[in-house]
Amino acid sequence: MEELYRTIEKKIKDAGYPRAISGEAVYGDICDQIEGKENGSYVLLSKFEDDIIFEYHITVMDEEFNLGVLTMRTPEGVFETDFDEE
């Protein structure tokens, strides 16, 4: 899991996100957001911090999920990363 967390952190930082970020916290937030959701595609908003909104574009499947695009709206600007791109 540590490698997954580092990958999440790297993708977010590479998008220009200016704040400290925890891949584990993002992963946990996603898991909380999709709990109980049926299979399908969703756009989910999360107030990640007091002044930050994360917008997740997620496909939920039986035993897993795919995070496509993550948009981070902050006072410093809007940052976006596509997790489907290498």
Biopython code that builds the backbone (N, CA, C, O; Angstrom):
import numpy as np
from Bio.PDB.StructureBuilder import StructureBuilder

atoms = [
    (1, "MET", "N", (0.827, -1.202, 0.000)),
    (1, "MET", "CA", (0.000, 0.000, 0.000)),
    (1, "MET", "C", (0.867, 1.260, 0.000)),
    (1, "MET", "O", (0.478, 2.290, -0.549)),
    (2, "GLU", "N", (2.031, 1.169, 0.613)),
    (2, "GLU", "CA", (2.892, 2.350, 0.690)),
    (2, "GLU", "C", (3.248, 2.870, -0.700)),
    (2, "GLU", "O", (3.302, 4.079, -0.922)),
    (3, "GLU", "N", (3.491, 1.948, -1.634)),
    (3, "GLU", "CA", (3.809, 2.366, -3.004)),
    (3, "GLU", "C", (2.623, 3.097, -3.642)),
    (3, "GLU", "O", (2.803, 4.089, -4.347)),
    (4, "LEU", "N", (1.424, 2.602, -3.389)),
    (4, "LEU", "CA", (0.215, 3.258, -3.902)),
    (4, "LEU", "C", (0.091, 4.665, -3.321)),
    (4, "LEU", "O", (-0.205, 5.613, -4.049)),
    (5, "TYR", "N", (0.312, 4.801, -2.037)),
    (5, "TYR", "CA", (0.234, 6.118, -1.395)),
    (5, "TYR", "C", (1.256, 7.087, -1.991)),
    (5, "TYR", "O", (0.948, 8.252, -2.241)),
    (6, "ARG", "N", (2.474, 6.592, -2.214)),
    (6, "ARG", "CA", (3.515, 7.442, -2.816)),
    (6, "ARG", "C", (3.146, 7.849, -4.239)),
    (6, "ARG", "O", (3.410, 8.978, -4.652)),
    (7, "THR", "N", (2.536, 6.934, -4.990)),
    (7, "THR", "CA", (2.100, 7.238, -6.358)),
    (7, "THR", "C", (1.043, 8.329, -6.347)),
    (7, "THR", "O", (1.099, 9.255, -7.157)),
    (8, "ILE", "N", (0.091, 8.231, -5.449)),
    (8, "ILE", "CA", (-0.954, 9.251, -5.325)),
    (8, "ILE", "C", (-0.316, 10.600, -5.007)),
    (8, "ILE", "O", (-0.634, 11.606, -5.641)),
    (9, "GLU", "N", (0.574, 10.620, -4.032)),
    (9, "GLU", "CA", (1.252, 11.866, -3.641)),
    (9, "GLU", "C", (2.029, 12.464, -4.819)),
    (9, "GLU", "O", (1.983, 13.673, -5.046)),
    (10, "LYS", "N", (2.737, 11.619, -5.561)),
    (10, "LYS", "CA", (3.540, 12.108, -6.688)),
    (10, "LYS", "C", (2.656, 12.716, -7.776)),
    (10, "LYS", "O", (2.957, 13.794, -8.287)),
    (11, "LYS", "N", (1.572, 12.033, -8.130)),
    (11, "LYS", "CA", (0.669, 12.552, -9.168)),
    (11, "LYS", "C", (0.096, 13.915, -8.763)),
    (11, "LYS", "O", (-0.007, 14.821, -9.589)),
    (12, "ILE", "N", (-0.268, 14.050, -7.509)),
    (12, "ILE", "CA", (-0.838, 15.306, -7.017)),
    (12, "ILE", "C", (0.216, 16.410, -7.032)),
    (12, "ILE", "O", (-0.051, 17.523, -7.486)),
    (13, "LYS", "N", (1.398, 16.104, -6.540)),
    (13, "LYS", "CA", (2.483, 17.102, -6.531)),
    (13, "LYS", "C", (2.881, 17.491, -7.957)),
    (13, "LYS", "O", (3.134, 18.664, -8.232)),
    (14, "ASP", "N", (2.938, 16.504, -8.866)),
    (14, "ASP", "CA", (3.295, 16.778, -10.261)),
    (14, "ASP", "C", (2.270, 17.693, -10.940)),
    (14, "ASP", "O", (2.592, 18.374, -11.913)),
    (15, "ALA", "N", (1.047, 17.707, -10.430)),
    (15, "ALA", "CA", (0.003, 18.588, -10.972)),
    (15, "ALA", "C", (0.178, 20.026, -10.496)),
    (15, "ALA", "O", (-0.528, 20.925, -10.953)),
    (16, "GLY", "N", (1.128, 20.245, -9.569)),
    (16, "GLY", "CA", (1.389, 21.586, -9.074)),
    (16, "GLY", "C", (0.723, 21.910, -7.758)),
    (16, "GLY", "O", (0.790, 23.050, -7.298)),
    (17, "TYR", "N", (0.084, 20.939, -7.146)),
    (17, "TYR", "CA", (-0.586, 21.158, -5.868)),
    (17, "TYR", "C", (0.425, 21.697, -4.864)),
    (17, "TYR", "O", (1.450, 21.058, -4.622)),
    (18, "PRO", "N", (0.155, 22.872, -4.269)),
    (18, "PRO", "CA", (1.179, 23.564, -3.487)),
    (18, "PRO", "C", (1.276, 23.187, -2.010)),
    (18, "PRO", "O", (2.151, 23.695, -1.308)),
    (19, "ARG", "N", (0.418, 22.329, -1.535)),
    (19, "ARG", "CA", (0.405, 22.017, -0.099)),
    (19, "ARG", "C", (0.914, 20.606, 0.172)),
    (19, "ARG", "O", (1.054, 19.789, -0.739)),
    (20, "ALA", "N", (1.182, 20.345, 1.429)),
    (20, "ALA", "CA", (1.562, 18.990, 1.832)),
    (20, "ALA", "C", (0.357, 18.076, 1.610)),
    (20, "ALA", "O", (-0.789, 18.486, 1.794)),
    (21, "ILE", "N", (0.630, 16.842, 1.215)),
    (21, "ILE", "CA", (-0.462, 15.916, 0.934)),
    (21, "ILE", "C", (-0.059, 14.518, 1.380)),
    (21, "ILE", "O", (1.105, 14.135, 1.267)),
    (22, "SER", "N", (-1.010, 13.768, 1.880)),
    (22, "SER", "CA", (-0.802, 12.385, 2.291)),
    (22, "SER", "C", (-1.575, 11.475, 1.345)),
    (22, "SER", "O", (-2.800, 11.559, 1.255)),
    (23, "GLY", "N", (-0.860, 10.608, 0.643)),
    (23, "GLY", "CA", (-1.518, 9.648, -0.238)),
    (23, "GLY", "C", (-2.457, 8.743, 0.532)),
    (23, "GLY", "O", (-3.515, 8.362, 0.032)),
    (24, "GLU", "N", (-2.069, 8.400, 1.747)),
    (24, "GLU", "CA", (-2.920, 7.552, 2.587)),
    (24, "GLU", "C", (-4.222, 8.268, 2.937)),
    (24, "GLU", "O", (-5.286, 7.651, 2.939)),
    (25, "ALA", "N", (-4.144, 9.564, 3.231)),
    (25, "ALA", "CA", (-5.349, 10.336, 3.554)),
    (25, "ALA", "C", (-6.270, 10.446, 2.338)),
    (25, "ALA", "O", (-7.489, 10.344, 2.475)),
    (26, "VAL", "N", (-5.701, 10.653, 1.156)),
    (26, "VAL", "CA", (-6.508, 10.740, -0.067)),
    (26, "VAL", "C", (-7.187, 9.401, -0.327)),
    (26, "VAL", "O", (-8.384, 9.354, -0.613)),
    (27, "TYR", "N", (-6.431, 8.317, -0.230)),
    (27, "TYR", "CA", (-6.993, 6.980, -0.440)),
    (27, "TYR", "C", (-8.124, 6.707, 0.557)),
    (27, "TYR", "O", (-9.183, 6.205, 0.179)),
    (28, "GLY", "N", (-7.895, 7.037, 1.817)),
    (28, "GLY", "CA", (-8.926, 6.847, 2.833)),
    (28, "GLY", "C", (-10.167, 7.673, 2.565)),
    (28, "GLY", "O", (-11.287, 7.210, 2.783)),
    (29, "ASP", "N", (-9.970, 8.913, 2.086)),
    (29, "ASP", "CA", (-11.101, 9.767, 1.751)),
    (29, "ASP", "C", (-11.917, 9.157, 0.618)),
    (29, "ASP", "O", (-13.147, 9.161, 0.659)),
    (30, "ILE", "N", (-11.228, 8.633, -0.394)),
    (30, "ILE", "CA", (-11.924, 7.989, -1.512)),
    (30, "ILE", "C", (-12.724, 6.793, -1.009)),
    (30, "ILE", "O", (-13.892, 6.630, -1.362)),
    (31, "CYS", "N", (-12.101, 5.963, -0.193)),
    (31, "CYS", "CA", (-12.794, 4.778, 0.334)),
    (31, "CYS", "C", (-14.040, 5.176, 1.121)),
    (31, "CYS", "O", (-15.086, 4.536, 1.004)),
    (32, "ASP", "N", (-13.925, 6.230, 1.919)),
    (32, "ASP", "CA", (-15.084, 6.722, 2.673)),
    (32, "ASP", "C", (-16.169, 7.206, 1.726)),
    (32, "ASP", "O", (-17.351, 6.952, 1.953)),
    (33, "GLN", "N", (-15.773, 7.906, 0.659)),
    (33, "GLN", "CA", (-16.736, 8.475, -0.292)),
    (33, "GLN", "C", (-17.510, 7.395, -1.061)),
    (33, "GLN", "O", (-18.692, 7.565, -1.357)),
    (34, "ILE", "N", (-16.829, 6.280, -1.382)),
    (34, "ILE", "CA", (-17.483, 5.273, -2.228)),
    (34, "ILE", "C", (-18.154, 4.160, -1.432)),
    (34, "ILE", "O", (-18.805, 3.285, -2.004)),
    (35, "GLU", "N", (-17.995, 4.195, -0.119)),
    (35, "GLU", "CA", (-18.600, 3.147, 0.701)),
    (35, "GLU", "C", (-20.106, 3.074, 0.445)),
    (35, "GLU", "O", (-20.817, 4.074, 0.542)),
    (36, "GLY", "N", (-20.569, 1.880, 0.121)),
    (36, "GLY", "CA", (-21.990, 1.658, -0.106)),
    (36, "GLY", "C", (-22.479, 2.036, -1.498)),
    (36, "GLY", "O", (-23.661, 1.873, -1.800)),
    (37, "LYS", "N", (-21.590, 2.538, -2.349)),
    (37, "LYS", "CA", (-21.999, 2.924, -3.710)),
    (37, "LYS", "C", (-22.130, 1.678, -4.586)),
    (37, "LYS", "O", (-21.371, 0.719, -4.441)),
    (38, "GLU", "N", (-23.086, 1.708, -5.479)),
    (38, "GLU", "CA", (-23.246, 0.634, -6.451)),
    (38, "GLU", "C", (-22.239, 0.825, -7.571)),
    (38, "GLU", "O", (-21.671, 1.906, -7.727)),
    (39, "ASN", "N", (-22.019, -0.226, -8.348)),
    (39, "ASN", "CA", (-21.115, -0.128, -9.478)),
    (39, "ASN", "C", (-21.572, 0.992, -10.398)),
    (39, "ASN", "O", (-22.766, 1.166, -10.641)),
    (40, "GLY", "N", (-20.605, 1.750, -10.906)),
    (40, "GLY", "CA", (-20.928, 2.846, -11.820)),
    (40, "GLY", "C", (-19.883, 3.931, -11.744)),
    (40, "GLY", "O", (-18.891, 3.817, -11.024)),
    (41, "SER", "N", (-20.119, 4.979, -12.495)),
    (41, "SER", "CA", (-19.207, 6.126, -12.529)),
    (41, "SER", "C", (-19.800, 7.263, -11.716)),
    (41, "SER", "O", (-21.000, 7.529, -11.779)),
    (42, "TYR", "N", (-18.942, 7.930, -10.951)),
    (42, "TYR", "CA", (-19.382, 8.991, -10.053)),
    (42, "TYR", "C", (-18.438, 10.184, -10.107)),
    (42, "TYR", "O", (-17.244, 10.039, -10.370)),
    (43, "VAL", "N", (-18.986, 11.349, -9.857)),
    (43, "VAL", "CA", (-18.201, 12.541, -9.563)),
    (43, "VAL", "C", (-18.547, 12.884, -8.122)),
    (43, "VAL", "O", (-19.694, 13.203, -7.805)),
    (44, "LEU", "N", (-17.547, 12.816, -7.256)),
    (44, "LEU", "CA", (-17.760, 13.022, -5.828)),
    (44, "LEU", "C", (-16.943, 14.207, -5.350)),
    (44, "LEU", "O", (-15.775, 14.359, -5.709)),
    (45, "LEU", "N", (-17.564, 15.039, -4.543)),
    (45, "LEU", "CA", (-16.880, 16.197, -3.970)),
    (45, "LEU", "C", (-16.585, 15.924, -2.509)),
    (45, "LEU", "O", (-17.394, 15.338, -1.790)),
    (46, "SER", "N", (-15.404, 16.363, -2.085)),
    (46, "SER", "CA", (-15.009, 16.182, -0.699)),
    (46, "SER", "C", (-14.325, 17.441, -0.210)),
    (46, "SER", "O", (-13.428, 17.968, -0.868)),
    (47, "LYS", "N", (-14.749, 17.918, 0.937)),
    (47, "LYS", "CA", (-14.072, 19.058, 1.562)),
    (47, "LYS", "C", (-12.854, 18.478, 2.275)),
    (47, "LYS", "O", (-12.917, 18.094, 3.443)),
    (48, "PHE", "N", (-11.743, 18.423, 1.540)),
    (48, "PHE", "CA", (-10.553, 17.729, 2.022)),
    (48, "PHE", "C", (-9.927, 18.457, 3.204)),
    (48, "PHE", "O", (-9.487, 17.822, 4.163)),
    (49, "GLU", "N", (-9.885, 19.768, 3.143)),
    (49, "GLU", "CA", (-9.488, 20.624, 4.264)),
    (49, "GLU", "C", (-10.489, 21.770, 4.295)),
    (49, "GLU", "O", (-11.372, 21.841, 3.441)),
    (50, "ASP", "N", (-10.365, 22.665, 5.265)),
    (50, "ASP", "CA", (-11.338, 23.746, 5.404)),
    (50, "ASP", "C", (-11.530, 24.560, 4.132)),
    (50, "ASP", "O", (-12.650, 24.961, 3.817)),
    (51, "ASP", "N", (-10.451, 24.806, 3.399)),
    (51, "ASP", "CA", (-10.549, 25.665, 2.222)),
    (51, "ASP", "C", (-10.190, 24.935, 0.930)),
    (51, "ASP", "O", (-9.870, 25.571, -0.074)),
    (52, "ILE", "N", (-10.243, 23.599, 0.951)),
    (52, "ILE", "CA", (-9.868, 22.804, -0.218)),
    (52, "ILE", "C", (-10.986, 21.818, -0.546)),
    (52, "ILE", "O", (-11.480, 21.101, 0.324)),
    (53, "ILE", "N", (-11.368, 21.799, -1.811)),
    (53, "ILE", "CA", (-12.352, 20.837, -2.302)),
    (53, "ILE", "C", (-11.659, 19.889, -3.278)),
    (53, "ILE", "O", (-11.014, 20.336, -4.227)),
    (54, "PHE", "N", (-11.790, 18.592, -3.050)),
    (54, "PHE", "CA", (-11.307, 17.585, -3.984)),
    (54, "PHE", "C", (-12.507, 17.054, -4.755)),
    (54, "PHE", "O", (-13.532, 16.709, -4.167)),
    (55, "GLU", "N", (-12.370, 16.992, -6.063)),
    (55, "GLU", "CA", (-13.409, 16.452, -6.945)),
    (55, "GLU", "C", (-12.853, 15.179, -7.569)),
    (55, "GLU", "O", (-11.917, 15.225, -8.366)),
    (56, "TYR", "N", (-13.437, 14.045, -7.199)),
    (56, "TYR", "CA", (-12.990, 12.746, -7.673)),
    (56, "TYR", "C", (-13.894, 12.268, -8.804)),
    (56, "TYR", "O", (-15.118, 12.308, -8.679)),
    (57, "HIS", "N", (-13.303, 11.821, -9.899)),
    (57, "HIS", "CA", (-14.025, 11.143, -10.972)),
    (57, "HIS", "C", (-13.658, 9.663, -10.839)),
    (57, "HIS", "O", (-12.545, 9.257, -11.171)),
    (58, "ILE", "N", (-14.599, 8.876, -10.355)),
    (58, "ILE", "CA", (-14.317, 7.507, -9.932)),
    (58, "ILE", "C", (-15.272, 6.535, -10.612)),
    (58, "ILE", "O", (-16.454, 6.822, -10.800)),
    (59, "THR", "N", (-14.728, 5.376, -10.976)),
    (59, "THR", "CA", (-15.546, 4.260, -11.417)),
    (59, "THR", "C", (-15.468, 3.195, -10.330)),
    (59, "THR", "O", (-14.386, 2.726, -9.975)),
    (60, "VAL", "N", (-16.628, 2.824, -9.810)),
    (60, "VAL", "CA", (-16.715, 1.819, -8.754)),
    (60, "VAL", "C", (-17.066, 0.487, -9.392)),
    (60, "VAL", "O", (-18.004, 0.387, -10.183)),
    (61, "MET", "N", (-16.288, -0.546, -9.031)),
    (61, "MET", "CA", (-16.530, -1.903, -9.511)),
    (61, "MET", "C", (-16.713, -2.816, -8.304)),
    (61, "MET", "O", (-16.581, -2.365, -7.167)),
    (62, "ASP", "N", (-17.008, -4.066, -8.528)),
    (62, "ASP", "CA", (-17.323, -4.990, -7.430)),
    (62, "ASP", "C", (-16.311, -4.954, -6.292)),
    (62, "ASP", "O", (-16.692, -4.740, -5.141)),
    (63, "GLU", "N", (-15.053, -5.157, -6.584)),
    (63, "GLU", "CA", (-14.043, -5.285, -5.536)),
    (63, "GLU", "C", (-12.983, -4.195, -5.580)),
    (63, "GLU", "O", (-12.004, -4.262, -4.837)),
    (64, "GLU", "N", (-13.158, -3.192, -6.438)),
    (64, "GLU", "CA", (-12.138, -2.165, -6.575)),
    (64, "GLU", "C", (-12.763, -0.883, -7.117)),
    (64, "GLU", "O", (-13.964, -0.816, -7.379)),
    (65, "PHE", "N", (-11.923, 0.121, -7.276)),
    (65, "PHE", "CA", (-12.363, 1.357, -7.898)),
    (65, "PHE", "C", (-11.239, 1.886, -8.770)),
    (65, "PHE", "O", (-10.079, 1.512, -8.598)),
    (66, "ASN", "N", (-11.585, 2.755, -9.704)),
    (66, "ASN", "CA", (-10.601, 3.422, -10.541)),
    (66, "ASN", "C", (-10.793, 4.920, -10.402)),
    (66, "ASN", "O", (-11.851, 5.462, -10.721)),
    (67, "LEU", "N", (-9.748, 5.578, -9.918)),
    (67, "LEU", "CA", (-9.753, 7.034, -9.860)),
    (67, "LEU", "C", (-9.232, 7.530, -11.188)),
    (67, "LEU", "O", (-8.069, 7.304, -11.522)),
    (68, "GLY", "N", (-10.078, 8.206, -11.953)),
    (68, "GLY", "CA", (-9.672, 8.754, -13.235)),
    (68, "GLY", "C", (-9.031, 10.109, -13.050)),
    (68, "GLY", "O", (-7.808, 10.240, -13.108)),
    (69, "VAL", "N", (-9.854, 11.119, -12.827)),
    (69, "VAL", "CA", (-9.377, 12.495, -12.712)),
    (69, "VAL", "C", (-9.624, 12.994, -11.294)),
    (69, "VAL", "O", (-10.669, 12.740, -10.696)),
    (70, "LEU", "N", (-8.641, 13.703, -10.781)),
    (70, "LEU", "CA", (-8.768, 14.372, -9.484)),
    (70, "LEU", "C", (-8.529, 15.855, -9.714)),
    (70, "LEU", "O", (-7.470, 16.256, -10.197)),
    (71, "THR", "N", (-9.524, 16.670, -9.363)),
    (71, "THR", "CA", (-9.396, 18.126, -9.437)),
    (71, "THR", "C", (-9.375, 18.661, -8.018)),
    (71, "THR", "O", (-10.234, 18.333, -7.199)),
    (72, "MET", "N", (-8.371, 19.499, -7.738)),
    (72, "MET", "CA", (-8.204, 20.059, -6.403)),
    (72, "MET", "C", (-8.416, 21.558, -6.486)),
    (72, "MET", "O", (-7.657, 22.258, -7.156)),
    (73, "ARG", "N", (-9.438, 22.056, -5.812)),
    (73, "ARG", "CA", (-9.764, 23.482, -5.820)),
    (73, "ARG", "C", (-9.283, 24.089, -4.509)),
    (73, "ARG", "O", (-9.764, 23.743, -3.430)),
    (74, "THR", "N", (-8.310, 25.016, -4.630)),
    (74, "THR", "CA", (-7.697, 25.632, -3.459)),
    (74, "THR", "C", (-7.686, 27.145, -3.630)),
    (74, "THR", "O", (-7.913, 27.640, -4.734)),
    (75, "PRO", "N", (-7.425, 27.890, -2.557)),
    (75, "PRO", "CA", (-7.272, 29.333, -2.691)),
    (75, "PRO", "C", (-6.108, 29.706, -3.629)),
    (75, "PRO", "O", (-6.113, 30.775, -4.240)),
    (76, "GLU", "N", (-5.116, 28.815, -3.733)),
    (76, "GLU", "CA", (-3.962, 29.077, -4.600)),
    (76, "GLU", "C", (-4.264, 28.843, -6.074)),
    (76, "GLU", "O", (-3.514, 29.297, -6.939)),
    (77, "GLY", "N", (-5.354, 28.140, -6.371)),
    (77, "GLY", "CA", (-5.707, 27.850, -7.753)),
    (77, "GLY", "C", (-6.351, 26.482, -7.877)),
    (77, "GLY", "O", (-6.607, 25.808, -6.879)),
    (78, "VAL", "N", (-6.609, 26.080, -9.111)),
    (78, "VAL", "CA", (-7.211, 24.783, -9.404)),
    (78, "VAL", "C", (-6.138, 23.897, -10.035)),
    (78, "VAL", "O", (-5.442, 24.310, -10.963)),
    (79, "PHE", "N", (-6.016, 22.684, -9.521)),
    (79, "PHE", "CA", (-5.005, 21.742, -9.984)),
    (79, "PHE", "C", (-5.707, 20.447, -10.354)),
    (79, "PHE", "O", (-6.642, 20.020, -9.676)),
    (80, "GLU", "N", (-5.249, 19.823, -11.439)),
    (80, "GLU", "CA", (-5.917, 18.616, -11.914)),
    (80, "GLU", "C", (-4.885, 17.587, -12.338)),
    (80, "GLU", "O", (-3.861, 17.925, -12.931)),
    (81, "THR", "N", (-5.163, 16.333, -12.029)),
    (81, "THR", "CA", (-4.315, 15.240, -12.472)),
    (81, "THR", "C", (-5.177, 14.080, -12.941)),
    (81, "THR", "O", (-6.235, 13.799, -12.377)),
    (82, "ASP", "N", (-4.701, 13.412, -13.986)),
    (82, "ASP", "CA", (-5.404, 12.272, -14.577)),
    (82, "ASP", "C", (-4.664, 11.008, -14.186)),
    (82, "ASP", "O", (-3.558, 10.766, -14.671)),
    (83, "PHE", "N", (-5.243, 10.209, -13.330)),
    (83, "PHE", "CA", (-4.593, 9.005, -12.852)),
    (83, "PHE", "C", (-4.579, 7.890, -13.893)),
    (83, "PHE", "O", (-3.886, 6.888, -13.715)),
    (84, "ASP", "N", (-5.335, 8.054, -14.974)),
    (84, "ASP", "CA", (-5.325, 7.064, -16.045)),
    (84, "ASP", "C", (-4.146, 7.260, -17.004)),
    (84, "ASP", "O", (-3.837, 6.373, -17.799)),
    (85, "GLU", "N", (-3.495, 8.417, -16.927)),
    (85, "GLU", "CA", (-2.327, 8.680, -17.771)),
    (85, "GLU", "C", (-1.077, 8.215, -17.050)),
    (85, "GLU", "O", (-0.965, 8.339, -15.831)),
    (86, "GLU", "N", (-0.153, 7.687, -17.803)),
    (86, "GLU", "CA", (1.138, 7.241, -17.231)),
    (86, "GLU", "C", (2.043, 8.400, -16.982)),
    (86, "GLU", "O", (3.163, 8.217, -16.506)),
]
sb = StructureBuilder()
sb.init_structure("model")
sb.init_model(0)
sb.init_chain("A")
sb.init_seg("    ")
for serial, (resi, resn, name, xyz) in enumerate(atoms, 1):
    if name == "N":
        sb.init_residue(resn, " ", resi, " ")
    sb.init_atom(name, np.array(xyz, "f"), 0.0, 1.0, " ", f" {name:<3s}", serial, name[0])
structure = sb.get_structure()
